[in-house]
Amino acid sequence: MNEVKTPKKPFIFYYVIVLLVLMLLNFLVMPRMLQASIKEVDYGTFMDMIDDKNIGEVEVESNQIIFTDKDNTQIYKTGPMFDPGLTERLHDSGAVFASEIVEQASPIVSFLVSWVLPIAIFVGLGQWMYKRTMNKMGGDSMMFGMGKSNAKIYVKSSAGIRFSDVAGEDEAKESLTEIVNYLHDPKKYEEIGASMPKGILLVGPPGTGKTMLAKAVAGEANVPFFSISGSEFVEMFVGMGASKVRDLFKQAKEKAPCIVFIDEIDAIGEKRGGQYGGNDEREQTLNQLLTEMDGFEGNTGVIILAATNRPDSLDPALLRPGRFDRRVPVELPDLKGREEILKVHAKKVKVDSGVDFSVIARMASGASGAELANIVNEAALRAVRDGRKTVTQADLEESIEVVIAGYQKKNSILTDQEKKIVAYHEIGHALVAAKQTNSAPVQKITIIPRTSGALGYTMQVDEGNHYLMNKEEIENKIATLTGGRAAEEVVFGSITTGASNDIEQATKLARAMIMQYGMSDDFDMVALETITNQYLGGDASLACSADTQAEIDRQVVELVKRQHEKARKLLENNRKKLDELAEYLYKKETITGEEFMNILNAPEA
C-alpha cells in the first residue's frame, strides 16, 4: 500500500521564517540604513565646528570620530588625526562625550524597524493563516493541527497485502471480500435492492490478524482507504476529539466511495455509564462518531471497518444495526487454518522439501497467526545459527518449543539426583496419559531445562480438531497433570517444588468443571461465575454467596485429590515400566513419543 500524503508546511514554519526576516532586518538592514544617514567630512571641518562650538555629541574611536551638530540633527564622521589637545578643546566647546551615537541618533527609524515593522508582519501573518484555515477547514478553526484528523490515506498498491496473503480466516475473508466486490461493482447489488453494511466490526483475540485483514482490504480495493487508531482521537482539550471525527468523515465523504478503518475502537467506544463527567472528552468523541455513522445527514458511500479485542466494553448504541451492522469474529485458527498460515509465512523463507506442515500445525495447537509467524521466523533464525541454507522440520519443531518453553539453558547443570527426579516426574506425566483412554498421544519428552524456568516437559499432540471435551476427558487431563508429583511420591517417597505449574493447571481445570461447565452433581447447570474480556484472558468474577464459594473450594480439592490418587495407583501398577522409561530418559535426556511407546508396549523381560 502506498500512503498518499499532501505536503503541508506547519504554521510554525512560517513563524520561523518571520523570525529570520526580523533578525536579518535588525542585524543587517537597520545598521546599513543608519550608516547611510551619516555625512563624512574632513578633519578641518571638524576643527572649525569645534571653534564655532557647534559640536553636540562626540564619540572618538581608534579609526574614526563620529559627532553631531549642536542641535543633534545631523551625524558626521571624520578620520582620526594626531591631535594631542583635541580632548581639551572639545570640552571647552561644550561637546558631550557619548557612545553609540549611531544607535541613538535616529529614534524614529529605530522605533519603526524594531517595533512597528515586526508587529505589522506578525499581524499580517496571523490574518493570512486565519483566512487560509477558514477556507480549507470550512470555518472550523484548527490552529496548529488541533482538531484535524491525522488519518493515513492509502490507495491500491501491487506491493501491499492481499487476501491471498491472509490464511486461516475464510469466513472473515468472505465477509470482507463482499465489501470489496460491492465497491468495485455496486450496480449488481443495487439492482436487487441490497445495500452494504455501513459498519463491520472485527473482533477476536490479539494476534489473530484483524489489522492484517484490514490491510488486505486496502490492498484489494480500488477506493481510498483511511486508517486511524482509536487512541488518536483522544485529546487533552475537550472538543478536539469530536472535531477530529468530523474532519475524518468530511474527508471520507469527499472521496466516497471509500473505506475508513478504526483500529482499537474501544479507546473511544466504551460504554457511557456515567463514570466520567457529562462534558468528558471521550464521551463527546463517541457521540460525534455515533452521529457521523448514522445521524441526520448520513454518510452514503463510506464503509467503516473497526477492530477490537474488547467487544463487551463497547457502547450498545455503537453496536446497533445501522452503525455496525455486521460483527466478524476473527478467532484462533483451527488445525487446517494453522497449516495454511504456516505455508503462507513459509513462502518468505527457504524451506526444506521434506517439511510436513501438518505435523507442525498439530504441535502448535492454540497458536494465533502472529505466533505462527514468529515460529517460522524463529526456525529461520535457528537455521542461520546452525549454518544451514534452508529451514528443516527439526528447526520448526524446536522453534515451537522455544515459543512454548523458551530456549535451552545450556549452562544450567542439574545434579545427578535432580536429574533423576525430573526424569521420573516427566515419565509420570507421560505414563499416566498413555494408560488412560481419550488422552492426546505423547509427542516428545525432555529433561533439558528451558529459559521459562521449566526443568523439563512432556508434549502431547492431538491427532485432529477437538471442539468439545467430556467430563471423563477433563478428569483424565487432571490426572495426567498430577502424574509428575505422583511419580515422585511413588519412587522417592517425597515431593519437590517442580509440580507448581501442574498444580495451577489442574486446579484451574477442576474449578472450570464446577463453575463454568456445570459438571458438578450438587450445583448442576448453575452459572457460579461470569467471564468478561473473553479475548484478553477472561476475567472471572464470582456470582455466588460466600457459603457456596466454600462448597466450591471443597469440591475442587476433592476432585483434584481423587485424580491424584488415580494417577498414583496407575504408576504403582506399572512400576517396572516407570523405572525402565525413566532410566532411558535419564540417559538420552530427550526422547520422542515413538520411542516412549515402543518401550511401553515392549514385553517385560
C-alpha positions as CSV (number, residue, x, y, z in Angstrom):
1,M,0.0,0.0,0.0
2,N,1.2,3.5,-0.8
3,E,0.2,6.2,1.6
4,V,-1.0,9.4,-0.1
5,K,0.3,12.5,1.7
6,T,-0.4,16.1,0.7
7,P,2.7,18.1,1.5
8,K,1.8,20.7,4.1
9,K,4.1,23.0,6.0
10,P,3.1,23.6,9.6
11,F,2.3,27.1,10.8
12,I,5.4,27.1,13.0
13,F,7.4,27.0,9.7
14,Y,6.1,30.5,8.8
15,Y,6.8,31.9,12.2
16,V,10.4,30.7,11.9
17,I,10.6,32.5,8.5
18,V,9.3,35.7,10.0
19,L,11.8,35.4,12.9
20,L,14.7,35.0,10.5
21,V,13.5,38.0,8.5
22,L,13.4,40.2,11.6
23,M,16.9,39.1,12.6
24,L,18.1,40.0,9.1
25,L,16.5,43.4,9.4
26,N,18.0,44.1,12.9
27,F,21.5,42.9,12.2
28,L,22.0,43.8,8.5
29,V,19.4,46.2,7.1
30,M,19.0,48.6,10.1
31,P,22.7,49.2,10.6
32,R,23.1,50.0,6.8
33,M,20.1,52.3,6.9
34,L,21.7,54.2,9.8
35,Q,25.1,54.3,8.2
36,A,23.5,55.8,5.1
37,S,22.4,58.8,7.2
38,I,26.0,59.7,8.3
39,K,27.7,62.6,6.5
40,E,31.5,62.2,6.0
41,V,33.6,65.4,6.4
42,D,37.4,66.3,6.5
43,Y,39.2,66.9,9.7
44,G,39.4,70.7,9.0
45,T,35.6,71.0,9.0
46,F,35.6,69.1,12.4
47,M,38.1,71.6,13.8
48,D,36.1,74.6,12.5
49,M,32.9,73.2,14.2
50,I,34.8,72.9,17.4
51,D,36.0,76.5,17.2
52,D,32.4,77.6,16.5
53,K,31.2,75.5,19.4
54,N,28.8,73.6,17.1
55,I,29.5,70.1,18.5
56,G,26.7,68.4,20.3
57,E,27.9,64.8,21.0
58,V,31.2,63.2,20.0
59,E,32.5,59.6,20.0
60,V,36.2,59.2,19.5
61,E,37.2,55.8,18.2
62,S,40.6,54.4,17.1
63,N,39.7,54.5,13.4
64,Q,37.1,57.3,13.2
65,I,35.5,60.2,15.0
66,I,31.7,60.4,15.0
67,F,30.0,63.6,16.1
68,T,26.8,65.6,15.7
69,D,26.0,69.3,15.4
70,K,24.7,71.3,18.4
71,D,21.1,70.5,17.6
72,N,21.7,66.8,17.0
73,T,20.1,67.0,13.6
74,Q,22.9,65.5,11.6
75,I,25.6,62.9,12.2
76,Y,29.1,63.5,10.9
77,K,32.1,61.2,10.5
78,T,35.8,62.0,10.0
79,G,39.1,60.2,10.2
80,P,41.4,60.4,13.2
81,M,44.5,62.7,13.3
82,F,47.4,63.1,15.7
83,D,45.9,66.0,17.8
84,P,47.1,66.0,21.5
85,G,44.9,68.9,22.6
86,L,41.7,67.6,21.0
87,T,40.0,66.4,24.2
88,E,40.5,69.8,26.0
89,R,39.2,71.8,23.0
90,L,36.1,69.5,22.8
91,H,35.5,70.0,26.5
92,D,35.9,73.8,26.2
93,S,33.4,73.9,23.2
94,G,30.7,72.3,25.4
95,A,30.7,68.9,23.5
96,V,29.2,65.9,25.3
97,F,31.3,62.8,25.1
98,A,29.0,59.8,24.3
99,S,29.0,56.3,23.0
100,E,26.8,54.5,20.4
101,I,25.8,57.8,18.7
102,V,24.6,55.8,15.7
103,E,22.1,53.8,17.8
104,Q,20.7,56.9,19.5
105,A,20.8,59.3,16.6
106,S,17.7,58.3,14.8
107,P,15.0,57.2,17.3
108,I,12.2,57.4,14.7
109,V,14.0,54.9,12.3
110,S,14.9,52.7,15.2
111,F,11.3,52.6,16.5
112,L,9.9,51.8,13.1
113,V,12.3,49.0,12.4
114,S,12.4,47.4,15.9
115,W,8.7,47.7,16.8
116,V,6.3,48.8,14.1
117,L,7.6,46.6,11.3
118,P,7.7,43.3,13.4
119,I,4.2,43.9,14.7
120,A,2.9,44.6,11.2
121,I,4.5,41.4,9.9
122,F,3.0,39.2,12.7
123,V,-0.5,40.7,12.3
124,G,-0.4,40.2,8.6
125,L,0.8,36.6,9.0
126,G,-1.9,35.9,11.6
127,Q,-4.6,37.3,9.2
128,W,-3.3,35.2,6.3
129,M,-3.2,32.0,8.4
130,Y,-6.7,32.6,9.8
131,K,-8.2,33.1,6.3
132,R,-6.2,30.0,5.0
133,T,-7.6,27.9,7.9
134,M,-11.1,29.1,7.4
135,N,-11.0,28.3,3.6
136,K,-9.6,24.8,4.0
137,M,-11.5,23.6,7.1
138,G,-14.9,25.1,6.3
139,G,-14.8,27.6,9.1
140,D,-13.7,25.1,11.8
141,S,-10.6,26.6,13.4
142,M,-7.9,24.0,13.7
143,M,-4.8,26.1,14.6
144,F,-1.6,24.1,14.8
145,G,-3.4,20.9,13.7
146,M,-5.5,20.6,16.8
147,G,-8.9,19.0,15.8
148,K,-7.7,17.9,12.4
149,S,-7.8,14.2,11.6
150,N,-4.4,12.7,11.0
151,A,-5.7,9.5,9.4
152,K,-3.4,7.9,6.9
153,I,-4.8,7.6,3.3
154,Y,-3.9,4.6,1.2
155,V,-4.5,3.6,-2.4
156,K,-4.2,0.3,-4.2
157,S,-0.7,-1.0,-4.5
158,S,0.7,-4.1,-6.1
159,A,3.2,-4.4,-3.2
160,G,0.5,-4.4,-0.5
161,I,-1.1,-7.2,1.5
162,R,-3.8,-9.1,-0.5
163,F,-6.4,-11.6,0.6
164,S,-4.1,-14.4,-0.8
165,D,-1.6,-13.4,2.0
166,V,-4.2,-14.0,4.7
167,A,-4.9,-17.6,5.6
168,G,-6.9,-19.4,8.3
169,E,-9.8,-16.9,8.4
170,D,-12.0,-17.9,5.5
171,E,-15.3,-16.7,7.0
172,A,-13.8,-13.2,7.8
173,K,-12.3,-13.0,4.3
174,E,-15.6,-13.9,2.7
175,S,-17.4,-11.0,4.5
176,L,-14.7,-8.5,3.6
177,T,-14.4,-9.8,0.0
178,E,-18.1,-9.0,-0.3
179,I,-17.4,-5.4,0.7
180,V,-14.6,-5.1,-1.9
181,N,-16.9,-6.5,-4.6
182,Y,-19.6,-4.0,-3.7
183,L,-17.2,-1.1,-4.0
184,H,-16.0,-2.4,-7.4
185,D,-19.4,-3.1,-8.8
186,P,-22.3,-1.6,-6.7
187,K,-24.9,-1.9,-9.6
188,K,-25.4,-5.7,-9.2
189,Y,-26.3,-5.2,-5.5
190,E,-28.5,-2.1,-6.2
191,E,-30.4,-4.0,-8.9
192,I,-31.8,-6.4,-6.4
193,G,-32.3,-3.8,-3.7
194,A,-29.4,-4.8,-1.5
195,S,-27.3,-2.3,0.4
196,M,-24.0,-2.9,2.0
197,P,-23.5,-2.8,5.8
198,K,-22.4,0.7,7.0
199,G,-20.0,-0.8,9.5
200,I,-18.2,-4.0,10.0
201,L,-16.6,-4.8,13.4
202,L,-13.7,-7.3,13.5
203,V,-13.5,-9.0,17.0
204,G,-11.0,-11.6,18.3
205,P,-8.0,-12.3,20.4
206,P,-4.7,-10.4,19.9
207,G,-2.6,-11.6,17.1
208,T,-5.3,-13.3,15.0
209,G,-5.0,-10.9,12.1
210,K,-7.7,-8.2,12.5
211,T,-5.4,-5.4,11.3
212,M,-3.9,-7.6,8.6
213,L,-7.4,-8.3,7.2
214,A,-8.0,-4.5,7.1
215,K,-4.7,-4.1,5.2
216,A,-5.8,-6.8,2.8
217,V,-9.0,-4.8,2.1
218,A,-6.8,-1.8,1.4
219,G,-4.7,-3.9,-1.0
220,E,-7.7,-5.3,-2.9
221,A,-9.9,-2.2,-3.1
222,N,-9.7,0.4,-5.8
223,V,-11.0,3.1,-3.5
224,P,-9.3,5.4,-0.9
225,F,-8.6,3.7,2.4
226,F,-8.4,5.8,5.6
227,S,-6.6,4.2,8.5
228,I,-6.5,5.6,12.1
229,S,-6.2,4.3,15.6
230,G,-8.9,5.0,18.2
231,S,-6.4,6.5,20.6
232,E,-5.6,9.2,18.0
233,F,-9.0,10.8,18.6
234,V,-8.3,11.3,22.3
235,E,-7.1,14.8,23.1
236,M,-6.3,16.8,26.2
237,F,-8.7,19.6,25.2
238,V,-12.5,18.9,25.3
239,G,-14.0,19.0,21.8
240,M,-10.8,18.3,19.9
241,G,-11.6,14.6,19.5
242,A,-15.1,15.3,18.2
243,S,-13.5,17.8,15.8
244,K,-11.1,15.1,14.5
245,V,-14.1,12.8,13.9
246,R,-15.9,15.5,11.9
247,D,-12.8,16.2,9.9
248,L,-12.2,12.4,9.2
249,F,-15.7,11.9,7.9
250,K,-15.6,15.2,5.9
251,Q,-12.6,13.9,4.1
252,A,-14.1,10.5,3.6
253,K,-17.3,11.9,2.1
254,E,-15.3,14.0,-0.3
255,K,-13.6,10.8,-1.5
256,A,-16.6,8.5,-1.4
257,P,-16.9,5.6,-2.1
258,C,-14.2,4.8,0.4
259,I,-13.3,2.7,3.5
260,V,-12.4,4.1,6.9
261,F,-10.6,1.7,9.3
262,I,-10.5,2.5,13.0
263,D,-8.1,0.2,14.9
264,E,-8.7,-0.4,18.6
265,I,-12.0,1.4,18.6
266,D,-12.6,0.5,22.3
267,A,-10.3,3.5,23.0
268,I,-13.2,5.8,22.2
269,G,-16.2,3.5,22.0
270,E,-16.5,2.4,25.7
271,K,-19.9,2.3,27.3
272,R,-21.3,5.6,28.6
273,G,-22.1,4.7,32.2
274,G,-21.7,8.0,34.0
275,Q,-18.3,7.1,35.4
276,Y,-17.0,10.3,33.7
277,G,-18.3,13.8,33.7
278,G,-21.1,14.7,31.3
279,N,-18.6,17.0,29.4
280,D,-15.9,14.3,29.2
281,E,-13.8,14.5,26.1
282,R,-14.1,10.7,25.4
283,E,-17.9,10.8,25.6
284,Q,-18.1,13.8,23.3
285,T,-15.9,12.0,20.8
286,L,-18.1,8.9,20.9
287,N,-21.3,11.0,20.5
288,Q,-19.8,12.6,17.4
289,L,-18.8,9.2,16.0
290,L,-22.4,7.9,16.5
291,T,-23.8,10.9,14.7
292,E,-21.4,10.6,11.8
293,M,-22.0,6.9,11.3
294,D,-25.8,7.1,11.3
295,G,-27.0,10.6,12.0
296,F,-29.4,13.0,10.4
297,E,-27.2,13.6,7.3
298,G,-26.0,10.0,6.8
299,N,-22.7,9.0,5.2
300,T,-23.5,7.4,1.8
301,G,-20.5,5.7,0.2
302,V,-18.4,5.4,3.4
303,I,-17.9,2.0,4.8
304,I,-16.5,1.7,8.4
305,L,-14.2,-1.1,9.4
306,A,-13.2,-1.3,13.0
307,A,-11.2,-3.8,15.1
308,T,-11.2,-4.6,18.8
309,N,-10.5,-7.4,21.3
310,R,-12.9,-5.9,23.9
311,P,-16.3,-6.0,22.2
312,D,-18.1,-6.4,25.5
313,S,-16.9,-2.9,26.6
314,L,-18.4,-1.1,23.6
315,D,-21.4,1.1,23.9
316,P,-24.7,-0.6,22.7
317,A,-25.5,2.5,20.6
318,L,-22.3,1.8,18.6
319,L,-23.1,-1.8,18.0
320,R,-26.7,-1.5,16.8
321,P,-27.7,-2.1,13.2
322,G,-27.2,1.0,11.1
323,R,-23.9,1.6,12.6
324,F,-22.0,-1.7,12.9
325,D,-24.4,-4.0,11.1
326,R,-22.1,-7.0,11.0
327,R,-19.7,-8.5,13.5
328,V,-17.0,-10.6,12.0
329,P,-15.2,-13.0,14.6
330,V,-11.5,-13.4,13.9
331,E,-10.8,-16.4,16.1
332,L,-7.8,-18.6,16.7
333,P,-7.2,-20.8,13.7
334,D,-8.1,-24.5,13.7
335,L,-5.8,-27.3,12.5
336,K,-6.4,-26.6,8.8
337,G,-6.1,-22.9,9.3
338,R,-2.8,-23.2,11.2
339,E,-1.3,-25.4,8.4
340,E,-2.4,-22.8,5.8
341,I,-0.9,-19.9,7.8
342,L,2.4,-21.7,8.2
343,K,2.5,-22.3,4.5
344,V,1.9,-18.6,3.8
345,H,4.7,-17.5,6.1
346,A,7.0,-20.2,4.9
347,K,6.9,-18.6,1.4
348,K,9.1,-15.8,2.8
349,V,11.9,-18.2,3.9
350,K,13.7,-21.1,2.2
351,V,12.1,-24.3,3.5
352,D,13.4,-27.9,3.0
353,S,11.3,-30.0,0.8
354,G,10.8,-32.6,3.5
355,V,8.9,-30.4,5.9
356,D,5.5,-31.7,7.0
357,F,3.4,-28.6,7.9
358,S,0.5,-30.8,9.2
359,V,2.8,-32.1,12.0
360,I,3.9,-28.6,12.9
361,A,0.3,-27.4,12.9
362,R,-0.8,-30.1,15.3
363,M,2.1,-29.3,17.6
364,A,1.2,-25.6,17.6
365,S,-2.3,-26.1,18.9
366,G,-3.9,-22.9,20.2
367,A,-1.4,-20.6,18.5
368,S,-2.5,-17.4,16.8
369,G,-1.5,-16.2,13.4
370,A,1.1,-13.9,14.9
371,E,2.6,-16.7,17.0
372,L,2.8,-19.0,13.9
373,A,4.6,-16.2,12.0
374,N,7.0,-16.0,15.0
375,I,7.5,-19.8,14.9
376,V,8.5,-19.7,11.2
377,N,10.9,-16.7,11.9
378,E,12.5,-18.5,14.9
379,A,13.1,-21.6,12.7
380,A,14.8,-19.4,10.1
381,L,17.0,-17.8,12.7
382,R,17.9,-21.2,14.1
383,A,18.9,-22.5,10.6
384,V,21.2,-19.4,10.1
385,R,22.8,-20.0,13.5
386,D,23.5,-23.6,12.6
387,G,24.9,-22.6,9.2
388,R,22.2,-24.1,7.0
389,K,20.7,-22.6,3.9
390,T,17.2,-24.0,4.4
391,V,14.7,-24.4,7.3
392,T,14.2,-28.1,8.3
393,Q,11.5,-29.9,10.2
394,A,13.7,-30.0,13.3
395,D,14.1,-26.2,13.1
396,L,10.3,-25.7,13.1
397,E,9.7,-28.2,15.9
398,E,12.4,-26.6,18.0
399,S,11.0,-23.2,17.4
400,I,7.6,-24.3,18.7
401,E,9.4,-25.4,21.9
402,V,11.2,-22.0,22.0
403,V,7.8,-20.2,21.8
404,I,6.2,-22.5,24.4
405,A,9.0,-23.0,27.0
406,G,11.9,-20.8,25.9
407,Y,15.4,-21.5,24.8
408,Q,17.5,-24.4,26.2
409,K,19.6,-23.4,29.2
410,K,22.9,-24.8,28.1
411,N,24.8,-23.6,31.2
412,S,22.2,-25.0,33.7
413,I,23.6,-28.2,35.1
414,L,21.3,-30.3,37.3
415,T,22.8,-32.6,40.0
416,D,22.5,-36.3,39.4
417,Q,19.7,-36.7,42.0
418,E,17.8,-33.7,40.5
419,K,18.1,-35.1,37.0
420,K,16.6,-38.5,38.2
421,I,13.7,-36.7,39.9
422,V,12.9,-34.7,36.8
423,A,13.1,-37.8,34.6
424,Y,10.7,-39.7,36.8
425,H,8.4,-36.6,37.0
426,E,8.1,-36.3,33.2
427,I,7.7,-40.0,32.7
428,G,5.0,-39.9,35.3
429,H,3.0,-37.5,33.2
430,A,3.6,-39.5,30.0
431,L,2.8,-42.9,31.6
432,V,-0.5,-41.7,33.2
433,A,-1.6,-40.2,29.9
434,A,-0.7,-43.3,28.0
435,K,-2.6,-45.6,30.4
436,Q,-5.8,-43.6,30.1
437,T,-8.3,-43.6,27.2
438,N,-9.1,-40.4,25.3
439,S,-5.7,-38.8,26.1
440,A,-3.6,-37.0,23.5
441,P,-0.6,-39.1,22.3
442,V,2.8,-38.2,23.7
443,Q,4.9,-36.3,21.1
444,K,8.1,-35.6,23.0
445,I,9.7,-35.8,26.5
446,T,12.7,-33.9,27.5
447,I,14.6,-33.1,30.8
448,I,16.7,-30.3,29.3
449,P,16.0,-27.0,31.3
450,R,14.4,-24.1,29.5
451,T,14.7,-20.4,30.0
452,S,11.0,-20.2,31.1
453,G,12.0,-22.0,34.3
454,A,10.8,-25.5,33.3
455,L,13.3,-28.2,34.1
456,G,11.6,-30.5,31.6
457,Y,8.3,-31.0,29.9
458,T,6.1,-33.6,28.2
459,M,4.5,-32.6,24.9
460,Q,1.2,-34.1,23.9
461,V,-0.3,-33.5,20.5
462,D,-3.9,-34.2,19.5
463,E,-4.4,-36.0,16.2
464,G,-7.1,-33.7,14.9
465,N,-9.5,-30.9,16.0
466,H,-11.4,-31.2,19.2
467,Y,-14.1,-28.6,19.9
468,L,-15.8,-30.5,22.8
469,M,-14.4,-32.2,25.9
470,N,-16.5,-34.6,28.0
471,K,-16.2,-34.9,31.8
472,E,-14.1,-38.0,31.6
473,E,-11.6,-36.3,29.3
474,I,-11.1,-33.4,31.6
475,E,-10.7,-35.7,34.6
476,N,-8.1,-37.7,32.7
477,K,-6.3,-34.4,31.9
478,I,-6.2,-33.5,35.6
479,A,-4.9,-37.0,36.4
480,T,-2.1,-36.5,33.8
481,L,-1.2,-33.2,35.4
482,T,-0.9,-34.8,38.8
483,G,1.2,-37.7,37.4
484,G,4.5,-36.0,37.8
485,R,4.0,-35.4,41.6
486,A,2.6,-38.9,41.9
487,A,5.8,-40.4,40.4
488,E,7.9,-38.5,42.9
489,E,5.8,-39.9,45.7
490,V,5.9,-43.5,44.4
491,V,9.6,-43.6,43.7
492,F,11.3,-41.2,46.2
493,G,8.7,-41.0,49.0
494,S,9.0,-37.2,49.0
495,I,7.8,-34.3,46.9
496,T,9.6,-31.3,45.3
497,T,8.7,-27.8,44.0
498,G,8.7,-29.0,40.4
499,A,5.0,-29.5,40.2
500,S,3.9,-25.9,40.8
501,N,2.7,-25.3,37.2
502,D,1.0,-28.7,37.2
503,I,-0.9,-27.8,40.3
504,E,-2.0,-24.4,38.9
505,Q,-3.4,-26.0,35.7
506,A,-5.1,-28.9,37.5
507,T,-6.8,-26.5,39.9
508,K,-7.9,-24.2,37.0
509,L,-9.4,-27.2,35.2
510,A,-11.2,-28.5,38.2
511,R,-12.7,-25.1,39.1
512,A,-13.9,-24.6,35.5
513,M,-15.6,-28.0,35.6
514,I,-17.7,-26.9,38.6
515,M,-18.2,-23.2,38.0
516,Q,-18.4,-22.9,34.2
517,Y,-19.2,-26.3,32.7
518,G,-21.9,-27.5,35.1
519,M,-20.1,-30.8,35.8
520,S,-20.9,-30.9,39.5
521,D,-23.7,-33.1,40.8
522,D,-24.5,-30.6,43.6
523,F,-24.7,-27.4,41.6
524,D,-26.0,-28.9,38.3
525,M,-26.4,-26.3,35.5
526,V,-25.9,-23.2,37.6
527,A,-23.5,-20.4,36.5
528,L,-21.4,-19.7,39.5
529,E,-19.1,-17.1,37.8
530,T,-19.2,-14.6,34.9
531,I,-16.5,-14.2,32.4
532,T,-15.5,-10.8,30.9
533,N,-12.8,-9.9,28.4
534,Q,-13.0,-13.3,26.8
535,Y,-10.4,-12.4,24.2
536,L,-8.0,-11.0,26.7
537,G,-7.6,-13.9,29.1
538,G,-11.1,-14.0,30.5
539,D,-11.5,-12.2,33.8
540,A,-13.7,-14.3,36.1
541,S,-15.9,-12.8,38.8
542,L,-17.9,-14.9,41.3
543,A,-21.7,-14.9,41.1
544,C,-22.5,-16.8,44.3
545,S,-22.6,-16.4,48.1
546,A,-19.7,-17.0,50.5
547,D,-21.2,-20.3,51.6
548,T,-21.4,-21.5,48.0
549,Q,-17.8,-20.5,47.4
550,A,-16.7,-22.5,50.4
551,E,-18.5,-25.5,49.0
552,I,-16.9,-25.0,45.6
553,D,-13.5,-24.9,47.1
554,R,-14.2,-28.2,48.9
555,Q,-15.4,-29.9,45.7
556,V,-12.3,-28.6,43.8
557,V,-10.0,-30.1,46.4
558,E,-11.9,-33.3,46.4
559,L,-11.8,-33.6,42.6
560,V,-8.1,-33.0,42.3
561,K,-7.3,-35.4,45.2
562,R,-9.3,-38.1,43.5
563,Q,-7.5,-37.8,40.2
564,H,-4.1,-37.6,42.1
565,E,-4.9,-40.9,43.8
566,K,-5.9,-42.4,40.5
567,A,-2.6,-41.4,38.9
568,R,-0.6,-42.8,41.8
569,K,-2.3,-46.2,41.5
570,L,-1.6,-46.3,37.8
571,L,2.1,-45.7,38.4
572,E,2.3,-48.2,41.2
573,N,0.7,-50.8,38.9
574,N,3.2,-50.0,36.2
575,R,6.3,-49.5,38.4
576,K,8.7,-51.6,36.2
577,K,7.8,-49.6,33.1
578,L,8.1,-46.4,35.1
579,D,11.7,-47.3,36.1
580,E,12.6,-48.5,32.7
581,L,11.4,-45.4,30.9
582,A,12.8,-43.0,33.5
583,E,16.2,-44.7,33.2
584,Y,16.1,-44.4,29.4
585,L,15.1,-40.7,29.5
586,Y,17.8,-40.1,32.2
587,K,20.5,-41.3,29.7
588,K,19.1,-39.8,26.5
589,E,17.7,-36.5,28.0
590,T,15.2,-36.2,25.1
591,I,13.1,-38.9,23.6
592,T,10.3,-39.0,21.0
593,G,6.8,-40.2,21.5
594,E,7.6,-43.2,19.2
595,E,10.5,-44.3,21.4
596,F,8.3,-43.9,24.5
597,M,5.5,-46.1,23.1
598,N,8.0,-48.8,21.8
599,I,9.4,-49.2,25.3
600,L,6.0,-49.1,26.9
601,N,4.5,-51.7,24.6
602,A,7.5,-54.0,24.7
603,P,7.0,-57.2,26.7
604,E,8.7,-57.2,30.1
605,A,11.8,-59.3,30.4
